[in-house]
């Protein structure tokens, strides 16, 4: 495989095995805006937080449905197997 690994491309710490970030990877530009930039950042962080809360709630709900459905399915299979092998 040619090129840097995913971790090397996105690592901003500068402690990668190749001696830090030399090229490639994400480029972060500074707009130079002081207070306006900070207020926009705060707004985006708040919206991102709300979005993540919604995502967490949806994922939790989906997991519960999956768990209940799987339990019901396994119980059905167990009951069917039990009926065919149980000879009174």
Secondary structure, DSSP 4 states (H G I P E B T S, - for coil): --S--HHHHH--SS-STTSS--S-S--------SHHHHHHHHHHHHHHHHHHHHHHHHHHHHHHHHHHHHHHHHHHHHHHHHHHH---
